Amino acid sequence: MRPAFIPVGQIVNAHGIRGEVKVNPHGFDPEFLTEFDTIYIDNQPVKVRSARVHKSTVLMTLPGVDDMDAALALKGKTVSIRRTDVHLPQGQFFDQELLGLRVIDCATDQEIGIIDRVLTYPAHKIYQVRGQREYLIPAVPGVFIESTDPDAGEMRVHMMKGLATDLDIGGPRLHVR
């Protein structure tokens, strides 16, 4: 089941004395966060009065937050968006939607585990899958990822040697004393 809200950042500080809050995006381009008229803090809708990118963060002006003290009171809060407020291109999903998906090996139709973490690296993301073993599966469609269906709760993958983190693929080891 897809989550109703997607966490997109965290309020990390006040900016200036007029109540702007500084939001660090979590895995998103800061420009993406400026597109929303409404964000959610503590599952409550908050209308955004203004939002702008500043370095790698987003500075937001929110109603009722008119000074530094009010902005600092929001420090540490998670900023979310409603999933239905955004439309991603076909085949793209938020990381939050992938957590908990069953991962099925295409060759055997066997479940190998559940996605419990999405790791972000410069080249691509890696899905950490836990089952009887732990697997690190590169998020490369057509090579490792056959299909992803959050509504059905599953991802189908092409398994290859070396994806399990606990397999000894290096051959015999020398013990040096």
N, C-alpha and C positions, 0 to 999 in steps of 0.2 A: 504494500500500500504506500502510495506516495505521501510524503509529509505535506501538511497544509502550509507550513512556514519554512523558509530556507534561511538559515543564518548567513549573513553576508559580511558582517564586520563587527567591530567592537569599538565603543566609545572609549578612547584612551586618555583624553584630557580636554581641558578648555583651551580655546584659542583666543587670546585677547581678553578684553574686559566687557565686551558687549554680548556675551552669551553664546558665541559660536562653539560648537563641539567638534572635536577632532576624531574622525572615524578611520580606523585601520581596516581596510578591506581584507577578508579572509579568502584568498585564492581568486579574487576577482580584480579586474582592471578598475582602478578608481573611477574612471569615466562611466562605467556601468552603473555605479551607485547613484550618480547624479541624474539618472533617467527617471527616478521614482518620485511621484508626488506624495505618496504615503509610504511610511516605513512602520515597522512594528517594534515596540520596546515593551518587554514584559507582556507580550501578546496583545498589547493595546495599540490601536492605530494612532499614528502621529503624522499630521500633515507637515510636509517639509516646506518651509518658507523660502529657503534658498540652499543651494548646494554647489560647491565648486571644488575642483581638484587643486590641491596644494602639495607639491612634491609627489609623494606616493600615497598621500592620504586624501580624505574628503573632509572639507569643512562644511558643516551644516548649521543653519539657523532654524530653530524649532520654536513653535508657539509656546509662550510661557517661560521660555528660557532667555531671560533678558540681561543677565549679568554673569560674571565669572562664577559666583557661588552656585547659581542654579545649574550652570554647565558642569561644574565639578561634582554636583550631586548625581549626575548621570554617568560619571566615570566608572568603567567596568561593565556597563550594561551592553548586552548583545543587541545588535541591530539586525532585524530580519525583514524579509519581504514575503508577501503572500505568493505562493507558487502559481496561482492562477493569474497573477498580474504580469507574468513574463512568458514569452513564447520563444523557446530555443529552436534552432534549426533541427530538422529531422535527424535522429540518431545521437543527439547531444543531450546530456543530462547533468543535473547538479550532483555533486559528490554525495550530498545528503540522501539523494534518491537511490543511490547505489548501495549504501550501507544496508547490510542484512539480506542482500540478494543471494540466492542459492547459485552456486557456480557449477555448471555441468560440463564435463569433458565431451566434446563432440564425437570423438572416436568410440567411446564406450557407453555413452549416455548415462554415466555414473556421476552422482554428485560428489565433488571433491571438497566442498566446504562452503563457507559463507564469507562474503566480503565484510571485513570488520574495520577496514581503514583504507583511505585513499591517500597515497603519498604523492607529493608534487615535486617533480624534478624538472630541470630546464628543458630536456628533450621531450618528455611526456610524463604522464601520470603512471603510477604503479598501483595495482590493486593488491592489497594484502588479504589473502584468503586463508581462513583457518578451518581445518577439518581434522582428520587423523594426522595430517601434516600441515605445515605452514607453507604457503606458496606466495611468491611475488610475481604477479603477472603484469607485464607491460600493457598499458592501455593503447594498443595499436590495432585498430580495426582492420580486418582482413588478414592479419598475420596471426595475432594471438586471440583477438576478440571476434567471434563469429556473429553474435547477435546479443542485444541487450533489450530486455523487456521488463521494466520496473512494474508494470501492471500485472504481469504474470509472476513476478518475484524471482526472475532468473536471468542469468547471463550464461551464454554458451561460449566455450573457449576451446582453442586448439592447444593441447598440452605439448610441451617440448621438454627434453631432458635439461635439467638445470634449474627449473622453475621452483622446485621444492627447496626450501632453505636448509633442510636437515639431511639432504642426500650428500653422500661423499662422491663428488664427481671428479675429484682431483687424483684419484688413484692412490697407491700406497704412500704413506707419509714417512719421512725420515725423522727419527727421534734423536735429537742431539743432546748429549750430556755435557 
